[in-house]
Amino acid sequence: MRHGNKINHLGKKTGHRKAMLQNMACSLIEHKRISTTIAKAKTLRVFVEPILTKAKTDSTHSRRVVFSYLQNKEMVTELFREVAPKIANRAGGYTRIIRTGYRLGDNAEMCMIELVDFNELYNNDNTKKTTRRSRRGGKKDESVAVETTDAAVEEAVVVEEVTPEATAEETPVAEATSEEVVEETAPEATTDEAPAADETENSEENA
């Protein structure tokens, strides 16, 4: 029975458990996220977050303390150069656990543990800014669309008003041209009829 025992031994001896947590902490610092079981992730979070807090103050003593936990010079350098500036303004809560389902072999509950400041998708500030911009942009687009439709309707009305006047002005020209043609043809007809009348008069006198 484990009454009052707050440490999860993970079914391992002390030396094995410490070595495993060192390796997992180094992998988390190097890759910024790792996939493991829920039980190991919760134990790793308790192990690695005090190390990240210690890395905020870049001094020889802090580097030596961090090295005593990690036992890896490259990861200590990575932690103080890249990770520490990112988490400088965060007061705890450096890691996030995201559940990913169950493992096929033994049905263990799996998860992904990651450093919060290195995940851009879950950054709350960026999501708020994008949503506000999209809403404002949508309203502007709708107003512009309404203005364009109103302008198109006004242009159509103007075109309809102009077309009847234009046709009314064009019709008298056609009538004038027809009258001129009649006037031009009338004198020719009278000249053709005059010789016929003279011929009838001459024939009556000869008789």
C-alpha positions in Angstrom: 0.0 0.0 0.0 1.2 3.5 -0.8 -0.5 5.6 1.9 1.2 9.0 2.0 3.7 8.1 -0.7 3.7 11.0 -3.1 6.5 9.7 -5.3 5.7 7.5 -8.3 8.5 5.0 -8.5 7.4 3.9 -12.0 8.3 0.3 -11.3 12.0 1.1 -11.3 14.9 1.3 -8.8 16.2 4.7 -7.8 19.2 4.8 -10.0 17.3 3.6 -13.1 14.5 6.1 -12.4 17.0 9.1 -12.1 18.8 8.1 -15.3 15.6 7.8 -17.2 14.4 11.3 -16.0 17.8 12.8 -17.0 17.6 11.4 -20.5 13.9 12.5 -20.9 14.8 16.1 -19.6 17.7 16.3 -22.1 15.4 15.1 -24.9 12.7 17.7 -23.9 15.3 20.5 -23.9 16.7 19.4 -27.3 13.5 18.7 -29.2 11.1 21.0 -27.2 8.5 18.2 -27.1 8.5 14.4 -26.5 5.9 11.7 -26.5 5.6 9.4 -23.5 3.0 8.0 -21.0 1.0 10.1 -18.6 2.7 8.8 -15.5 6.2 9.5 -16.8 5.2 12.9 -18.1 3.8 14.0 -14.7 7.0 12.7 -13.0 9.2 14.5 -15.6 7.3 17.8 -15.1 8.2 17.7 -11.4 11.8 16.9 -12.2 12.4 19.5 -15.0 10.5 22.6 -14.0 12.9 23.4 -11.0 15.8 23.1 -13.5 14.2 25.6 -15.9 13.6 28.0 -13.0 17.3 27.7 -12.1 18.3 28.4 -15.7 16.7 31.9 -15.6 19.8 33.3 -13.7 22.8 32.7 -15.9 25.7 32.3 -13.5 28.4 29.8 -12.8 26.7 28.4 -9.8 23.4 28.0 -11.7 25.2 26.2 -14.5 26.9 23.8 -12.1 23.6 23.0 -10.3 21.8 22.3 -13.6 24.7 20.2 -14.8 24.5 18.1 -11.6 20.9 17.1 -12.7 21.4 16.7 -16.4 25.0 15.4 -16.7 25.2 16.7 -20.3 27.2 19.8 -21.2 25.6 20.3 -24.6 22.1 20.3 -23.1 23.2 22.8 -20.4 24.5 25.1 -23.1 21.2 24.7 -25.1 19.2 25.4 -22.0 20.9 28.7 -21.1 21.2 30.0 -24.7 17.9 29.2 -26.3 15.4 28.1 -23.6 16.2 30.5 -20.8 15.5 33.7 -22.8 12.1 32.4 -23.9 10.9 31.5 -20.4 12.4 34.6 -18.7 9.1 36.4 -18.3 7.1 33.3 -17.3 6.5 32.6 -13.6 6.3 28.8 -13.6 4.2 26.5 -15.7 6.9 25.9 -18.4 5.5 22.6 -19.7 2.2 21.4 -21.1 0.8 17.9 -21.3 -1.5 17.0 -24.2 -3.2 13.6 -24.1 -2.9 11.7 -27.4 -4.8 8.4 -26.8 -3.9 4.9 -25.8 -0.9 2.7 -26.8 -1.8 -0.4 -28.8 0.4 -2.9 -27.0 -0.5 -2.4 -23.3 -3.3 0.2 -23.7 -1.2 2.7 -21.7 -2.5 6.3 -21.9 -0.1 8.3 -24.0 0.6 12.1 -24.1 2.9 14.7 -25.5 4.8 16.9 -23.1 6.2 20.2 -24.5 7.6 23.5 -23.6 4.8 26.1 -23.6 6.8 29.0 -25.1 8.0 27.0 -28.2 4.5 26.1 -29.4 3.1 28.9 -31.7 -0.3 27.3 -32.3 -1.3 27.5 -28.7 -0.2 31.1 -28.2 -3.2 33.0 -26.9 -2.0 36.5 -28.0 -1.7 35.4 -31.7 -5.1 33.8 -31.8 -6.9 36.9 -30.3 -5.2 39.2 -32.8 -6.1 37.1 -35.8 -9.7 36.8 -34.8 -10.1 40.5 -34.3 -8.5 41.3 -37.6 -10.6 38.8 -39.4 -13.8 40.2 -37.9 -12.9 43.8 -38.8 -11.9 42.8 -42.3 -15.2 41.0 -42.8 -17.2 44.1 -41.8 -15.2 46.3 -44.2 -15.6 43.8 -47.0 -19.4 43.7 -46.5 -19.7 47.5 -46.5 -17.6 47.7 -49.7 -19.8 45.1 -51.4 -23.0 47.0 -50.5 -21.5 50.2 -51.8 -20.5 48.6 -55.1 -24.0 47.1 -55.6 -25.6 50.4 -54.9 -23.4 52.1 -57.5 -24.2 49.4 -60.1 -27.9 49.9 -59.5 -27.6 53.7 -60.0 -25.7 53.2 -63.2 -28.4 50.9 -64.6 -31.1 53.4 -63.8 -29.1 56.2 -65.6 -28.7 54.0 -68.7 -32.4 53.2 -68.8 -33.3 57.0 -68.5 -30.9 57.9 -71.3 -31.9 55.4 -74.0 -35.5 56.6 -74.7 -34.4 60.1 -75.3 -31.8 59.0 -77.7 -34.3 57.0 -79.7 -36.8 59.9 -79.8 -34.1 62.2 -81.2 -33.1 59.8 -83.9 -36.7 59.2 -85.3 -37.3 62.7 -86.8 -34.2 62.4 -88.8 -35.6 59.2 -90.4 -38.9 61.0 -91.2 -37.1 64.0 -92.7 -35.2 61.8 -95.0 -38.4 60.1 -96.3 -40.0 63.5 -97.0 -37.0 64.6 -98.9 -37.2 61.5 -101.1 -40.8 62.2 -101.9 -40.1 65.8 -102.8 -37.3 64.8 -105.1 -39.3 62.2 -106.9 -42.4 64.5 -107.5 -40.9 67.0 -110.1 -39.6 64.1 -112.2 -43.2 62.7 -112.4 -44.6 66.0 -113.5 -42.0 66.4 -116.2 -42.8 62.9 -117.5 -46.5 63.7 -117.6 -46.2 67.0 -119.6 -45.1 65.5 -123.0 -48.0 63.1 -122.9 -50.5 66.0 -122.6 -48.9 67.8 -125.6 -49.2 64.7 -127.7 -52.9 64.4 -127.1 -53.5 68.1 -128.0 -51.6 67.7 -131.4 -53.6 64.6 -132.3 -56.9 66.4 -131.8 -55.9 69.4 -134.0 -54.9 67.1 -136.9 -58.2 65.3 -136.7 
